[in-house]
Every structure is written in C-alpha cells, then in structure tokens.
Amino acid sequence: MPKPMVIVGGGIAGLTLGIGLRQHGVPVTLWEAGHYPRHRVCGEFISGRGQEVLARIGLLGLLGNAGICLARTAAFFERSTSIPPRPLPQPGLCISRFVLDRVLAGEFQRIGGELEAGERWHGHEAPGVVHASGRRIEPKVDGYRWIGLKAHASNVFPLADMELHFLSSGYVGVCRLPGNIFNVCGLFRSETSIPDLATHWQQWLRGSEGSPLHDRLVHARFEESSFCTVAGLDTRGRKPEAQGECRIGDALTMIPPMTGNGMSMALESAELALGPLVKYSRGELEWPQACRKIARACNGRFSRRLLWARWLQQIAFQPLPRRSLMRLAGRFEPLSRALFAWTR
C-alpha cells in the first residue's frame, strides 16, 4: 500500500501536486485554511513552463472549458518613459484565481483526494508532510513593508493584453481576463503601516492623476467583492536547498510579481516534487532523500531566474536605472526578449 501524503496549503502548488499524486494512486489529504472559491492576490497570468505542466498533468483542457484567454502583447509604462505594445515571446495564459482554484479543487476531489477546506492543519512535522501554504511572512524587508493589492475591473481600455505600470511606491499590472474583465494587481512598499488601505485601495490601484495607469483606470468599475490584500511579502528569493522541510510554491520561494512568473513557478515546483514523492510513497526513497531531490531540482530550475528577477525588482524602485533600462529595452527588442527568457 502506498504511504499517505499530507499537503498543507491548497493554492496552485498544493492542488496541482495533490492531483498529480492522486493520478499515481497516492492517498492524499490536503488542508486549506480558506474556502473555495475565493479571490487571491495574484497576477492571474501563467507565463513560461507552467503551461507545459498543465498540459502534462492533463489540466489544460479542463481549464480551457472553465474560461481562459491568451495575452499576446505586453507594454510597460511610467510617467516619462514607455515600451509600446509588443508581441510576447510566448503568449501568457490568463485565468482568474477564483476560477482556477475552484476547478483544481474540484478535480482533486473528483479523483479521490480528501480536501479539508476551512480548516488549519495542526499536525506535527513528519515524513509525508508537504508545505504549500503560501508565502513566508516578513513584517519588513530592507526597511519597508511590502503589500499586495488586487481587484477585478471592467470599463478598462489598455493598449496591450498585459501592461505593467511603474509608480513611485510600487507597480501595478493590468491583465486581460475572459469576459472583458481585467485583473488589476499591484505591489507597493511603505516605511510605515497604511491605516487607510481598506477604504482607499482604489486610489492605490488607479495611480496618481496624469499617470498612464490613471488614464487607463479613470473610468474603471471595480468589482468590490474581488478586492483582496496581502501583507508581509518577501520577494528576495530563498535558496531551495537551504530549507529543512519539504516545500513547494511560495512556501519554497517567491519571485517578484513583476516577472509574471509566480504562477508558473508554483506549477513547476509541484511537478518537480511529484516524482520523488511518488517514489517515497511506494517505499522506493526515504523521506530525507526525497526532500533533497526536490530541493536540488527546484534550485537547479529556479536559481537563475530568481537572481535576474531580484535584480529587476531592485531596478524597478530606482527611477534613473529603471528609465535607462526601459529605454534600452524599448530601443533593442532582443534585450526585452532576453529579460523575458531569463526570468522564466
């Protein structure tokens, strides 16, 4: 009999791993503190190898039936500099997390997974426990509090399917979703807490008057029920081999959102963990061996893109270097394609 597995956290990584394990006949219990479906702070843009993971696990058609669209063009803006719309080297798959999590959770249960939604895991660390419970909370990083905001909006008229707007305190991505709805998701930093966030979140997401972002969203109608926020973000990236537990997704490491690669990394880390965990469940690997194999595979896959992503994140908050890089990338398309490839 296969050894049972416990997955703590039912986001993209946890659900994908759970589905993969069930496809191999492994008993799985997945604990998720929240409920399905619900909105989460997320760019809702799968770009890179994550699409291939969905195809290999047999989920791409399922998501297609639920409602997806493709982002084929991207553009970048700030007040004085822009990179006009260009074709993406690879189209991105756009899907609401509200829809994605619902579909994945339903498929996990359909193939025999045991889902404990609305319940926190209170077990102890032991062989067979995989952590996929999201970010590691850091109140301050480099002297700043980092905050993510997200909401869906209609009556938005962007120039490209996916736009990234740089602001003085952060950046906001605008991404097309099915049904002429747009995901508006931002990362902001502040040296102090933000007491008015709950009532003034729309001003944060719209940007200041005169900015290209404000021009896009000045007449936007936000769906208030889709608004969500998250704090304590740490986008510095952690080396997977340094972990003492089995971790995947954001519980393993987080890539800066501006790369548009976080959802893909969640899917990829789940697939990288799948083989060693199946072997552990069948008694072909000891737990420490399985954990080491997963950490090394993730380190080999993600280390370079995390390095480039952190460099780009640092430049994003330095106006002069940011403008210089945008001008270079706008003038030399091979550079923008290289940056896209290096963060995937």
Backbone hydrogen bonds, N-H to C=O, Kabsch-Sander energy under -0.5 kcal/mol:
donor,donor_aa,acceptor,acceptor_aa,energy
3,K,281,S,-2.7
5,M,27,P,-2.8
6,V,128,G,-3.0
7,I,29,T,-2.6
8,V,6,V,-0.5
8,V,130,V,-3.0
9,G,7,I,-0.8
9,G,31,W,-3.1
11,G,132,A,-0.6
15,L,11,G,-2.4
16,T,12,I,-2.3
17,L,13,A,-2.5
18,G,14,G,-2.4
19,I,15,L,-2.4
20,G,16,T,-2.4
21,L,17,L,-2.7
22,R,18,G,-2.2
23,Q,19,I,-2.1
24,H,20,G,-0.7
24,H,21,L,-0.8
25,G,22,R,-1.9
26,V,21,L,-2.5
29,T,5,M,-2.1
30,L,114,E,-3.0
31,W,7,I,-2.8
32,E,30,L,-0.5
32,E,116,E,-2.3
42,C,40,R,-0.6
46,I,93,L,-3.2
47,S,45,F,-0.8
47,S,260,G,-0.6
51,Q,48,G,-1.2
53,V,49,R,-1.8
54,L,50,G,-2.2
55,A,51,Q,-1.8
56,R,52,E,-2.5
57,I,53,V,-2.3
58,G,54,L,-0.6
58,G,55,A,-0.7
59,L,54,L,-3.0
60,L,54,L,-1.1
63,L,59,L,-2.3
64,G,60,L,-2.2
65,N,61,G,-1.9
66,A,62,L,-1.0
67,G,63,L,-1.4
69,C,94,C,-1.7
71,A,92,G,-2.8
72,R,70,L,-0.7
74,A,86,R,-2.3
75,A,162,M,-1.8
76,F,83,I,-1.9
77,F,164,L,-2.6
78,E,81,T,-1.9
83,I,76,F,-2.9
86,R,74,A,-2.1
88,L,72,R,-3.0
92,G,71,A,-2.4
93,L,46,I,-2.6
94,C,69,C,-3.2
94,C,92,G,-0.6
95,I,44,E,-0.8
95,I,93,L,-0.5
100,L,96,S,-3.1
101,D,97,R,-2.5
102,R,98,F,-0.9
103,V,99,V,-2.5
104,L,100,L,-2.6
105,A,101,D,-2.7
106,G,102,R,-2.2
107,E,103,V,-2.3
108,F,104,L,-2.5
109,Q,105,A,-2.0
110,R,106,G,-2.3
111,I,107,E,-1.8
112,G,109,Q,-1.7
113,G,108,F,-2.6
114,E,28,V,-2.5
115,L,113,G,-0.7
116,E,30,L,-3.2
116,E,114,E,-0.6
117,A,115,L,-0.8
118,G,32,E,-1.4
118,G,34,G,-2.3
119,E,32,E,-1.7
119,E,116,E,-0.7
129,V,126,A,-1.5
130,V,6,V,-3.0
130,V,128,G,-0.6
131,H,246,C,-3.1
132,A,8,V,-3.1
132,A,130,V,-0.6
137,I,135,R,-0.6
138,E,232,G,-2.1
141,V,144,Y,-2.8
144,Y,141,V,-1.7
145,R,190,S,-3.5
147,I,188,F,-2.9
148,G,230,V,-3.2
149,L,186,G,-2.3
150,K,228,C,-1.9
151,A,184,V,-2.0
152,H,223,E,-0.5
153,A,182,F,-2.3
154,S,221,R,-2.1
157,F,216,R,-0.7
162,M,73,T,-1.5
163,E,174,V,-2.7
164,L,75,A,-2.1
165,H,172,V,-3.0
166,F,77,F,-3.0
166,F,164,L,-0.5
167,L,170,G,-3.3
171,Y,187,L,-2.1
172,V,165,H,-2.5
173,G,185,C,-3.4
174,V,163,E,-2.7
175,C,183,N,-2.4
176,R,161,D,-2.2
177,L,181,I,-3.0
180,N,177,L,-0.6
181,I,177,L,-0.8
182,F,153,A,-2.7
183,N,175,C,-3.0
184,V,151,A,-2.7
184,V,182,F,-0.6
185,C,173,G,-2.4
185,C,183,N,-0.6
186,G,149,L,-2.7
187,L,171,Y,-2.4
188,F,147,I,-2.9
189,R,169,S,-2.4
190,S,145,R,-1.9
197,L,194,I,-1.3
199,T,196,D,-0.8
200,H,196,D,-2.0
201,W,197,L,-0.6
204,W,200,H,-1.3
205,L,201,W,-2.2
206,R,202,Q,-2.2
207,G,203,Q,-1.2
211,S,208,S,-1.9
215,D,211,S,-2.0
216,R,212,P,-1.8
217,L,213,L,-1.9
218,V,214,H,-1.2
220,A,217,L,-1.4
221,R,154,S,-2.2
222,F,220,A,-0.7
223,E,152,H,-3.0
224,E,222,F,-1.0
226,S,223,E,-2.1
227,F,224,E,-1.3
228,C,150,K,-2.1
230,V,148,G,-2.2
232,G,146,W,-0.8
233,L,146,W,-1.4
242,A,239,K,-1.9
243,Q,240,P,-1.9
247,R,245,E,-0.8
248,I,131,H,-2.2
251,A,248,I,-1.1
252,L,249,G,-1.6
253,T,249,G,-1.8
259,T,256,P,-1.8
260,G,257,P,-2.0
265,M,261,N,-2.3
266,A,262,G,-1.8
267,L,263,M,-1.9
268,E,264,S,-3.0
269,S,265,M,-2.6
270,A,266,A,-1.6
271,E,267,L,-2.0
272,L,268,E,-2.7
273,A,269,S,-1.7
274,L,270,A,-1.1
275,G,271,E,-0.8
277,L,273,A,-2.0
278,V,274,L,-2.4
279,K,275,G,-2.2
280,Y,276,P,-2.2
281,S,277,L,-2.5
282,R,278,V,-1.7
283,G,280,Y,-1.6
284,E,279,K,-3.0
285,L,279,K,-0.9
290,A,286,E,-2.3
291,C,287,W,-2.5
292,R,288,P,-2.3
293,K,289,Q,-2.5
294,I,290,A,-2.2
295,A,291,C,-2.5
296,R,292,R,-2.7
297,A,293,K,-2.3
298,C,294,I,-2.6
299,N,295,A,-2.5
300,G,296,R,-2.5
301,R,297,A,-1.9
302,F,298,C,-2.9
303,S,299,N,-2.1
306,L,302,F,-2.5
307,L,303,S,-1.8
308,W,304,R,-2.3
309,A,305,R,-2.5
310,R,306,L,-2.2
311,W,307,L,-1.8
312,L,308,W,-2.4
313,Q,309,A,-2.4
314,Q,310,R,-2.2
315,I,311,W,-2.0
316,A,312,L,-2.1
317,F,313,Q,-0.7
317,F,314,Q,-0.8
318,Q,315,I,-2.0
322,R,318,Q,-2.6
323,R,319,P,-2.6
324,S,320,L,-2.3
325,L,321,P,-2.5
326,M,322,R,-2.5
327,R,323,R,-2.5
328,L,324,S,-2.2
329,A,325,L,-2.9
330,G,326,M,-2.5
331,R,327,R,-1.7
332,F,328,L,-2.8
333,E,331,R,-0.7
335,L,332,F,-1.3
336,S,332,F,-1.1
337,R,333,E,-2.2
338,A,334,P,-2.0
339,L,335,L,-2.5
340,F,336,S,-1.8
341,A,337,R,-2.3
342,W,338,A,-2.7
343,T,339,L,-1.0
344,R,341,A,-1.5
